[in-house]
């Protein structure tokens, strides 16, 4: 009977060959964390492994020591920086095709940290569309329906995308939103004001709205940029803001939504830093 073989690094490895069982168990625990795509409690990891929690914990300690796993403040376990770093290397399962899974991990962690609603938007030809929403464990929750197109002029999501897309793409879409105002002089003034808002958003790196769409509801939207774009954007440039936005069109963004109590605008800089810290662990922002 033929022996089943795996090809690793160009050499054939028989399944009957002896290996290091403890290493295989540790990697299996890592597989559980990867497949789950979100932080897990110890009991859930142990249940998935059909292992006693105390024994499972010892393997997790080793994974944490080598930075392949990490423990959150609430006690749950997630992937460590060594695993997330594979994203920038294009390894199978951590390439750009898996970006949505990574963004979902970021959104879940932001939700747990801020206890606010989080939504992921992607740019399409007709404008930014919500492709994922994460609801907080809170009596009050504001979530936009998946598939909704966000307005460019009155939503934080739309304003951010409008600031990182070429004017030739944005102007026709914005004019449709301003359709009732068909006086040329009025349109020119509106576009001038909107251009100033775009410049402000590009300077600070995020967009905010305070009750523009819903009274008493605030939102902050932050661009999610892949490492190669972030590296390009960090290089010195003599180009204008408009040229930069045309060179680096934004494809994904994350929006945090909450009441004025949950998401006070006086704390927006601290909130943005928390979000970026989380996103950087996944090599997205």
Buried (B, 14 or more C-beta within 10 A) or exposed (E): EEEEEEEEEEEEEEEEEEEEEEEEBBBEBBEBBBEBBBBBEBEBBBBBBEBEBEEBBEBBEBBBEEBBBBBEEEEBBBBBBEBBBBBBEEEEEBEEEBBBBBBBBBBBBBBBBBBBBBBBBBBEEEBBBBBBBBEBEBEEBBBBEEEBBBBBBEBBBBBBBBBBBEBEBBBEBBBEBBEEEEEEEEBEEBBEEBBEBBBEBBEEBBBBBBEBBEEEBBBBBBBBBBEEBBEBBEEEEEEEBBEBBBEBEBBBBBBBBBBBEBBBEEEBEEBBEBBBEBBBBBBBB
